[in-house]
């Protein structure tokens, strides 16, 4: 997880998980619309997942 990805997940979470698949983008987008903090947490969890 790079510093740029972490900063991007704090600023705009759905863009940070863009290459992780459509499901990840949709989940993070819905959580971001529900509240900014749940979207950031979900993006960081998805980015921190080491299973590829």
DRENNU-477994 format. One record per residue (C-alpha): residue in one letter; y, x, z. Coordinates in steps of 0.2 Angstrom, whole numbers, padded with zeros to 4 digits, always signed. Layout:
BEGIN
AYXZ;...
END
This chain:
BEGIN
X+0000+0000+0000;X+0016+0008-0006;X+0033+0007+0002;X+0040-0002-0014;X+0026-0015-0012;X+0030-0018+0006;X+0049-0019+0002;X+0045-0031-0012;X+0034-0042-0001;X+0048-0043+0012;X+0061-0048-0002;X+0051-0059-0013;X+0033-0061-0008;X+0025-0069-0023;X+0031-0054-0034;X+0023-0042-0023;X+0005-0049-0026;X+0008-0052-0045;X-0007-0041-0050;X-0019-0048-0037;X-0023-0064-0047;X-0017-0081-0050;X-0024-0088-0033;X-0015-0075-0023;X+0002-0079-0031;X+0000-0098-0029;X-0005-0096-0010;X+0009-0084-0007;X+0021-0095-0017;X+0017-0111-0007;X+0018-0102+0010;X+0035-0094+0005;X+0041-0112+0000;X+0035-0118+0017;X+0043-0104+0026;X+0049-0087+0022;X+0039-0078+0036;X+0022-0085+0032;X+0024-0080+0014;X+0028-0062+0019;X+0014-0061+0031;X+0002-0068+0018;X+0008-0055+0005;X+0006-0041+0017;X-0012-0047+0022;X-0016-0048+0003;X-0009-0031+0000;X-0017-0023+0015;X-0034-0029+0009;X-0044-0014+0004;X-0058-0023-0005;X-0054-0023-0023;
END
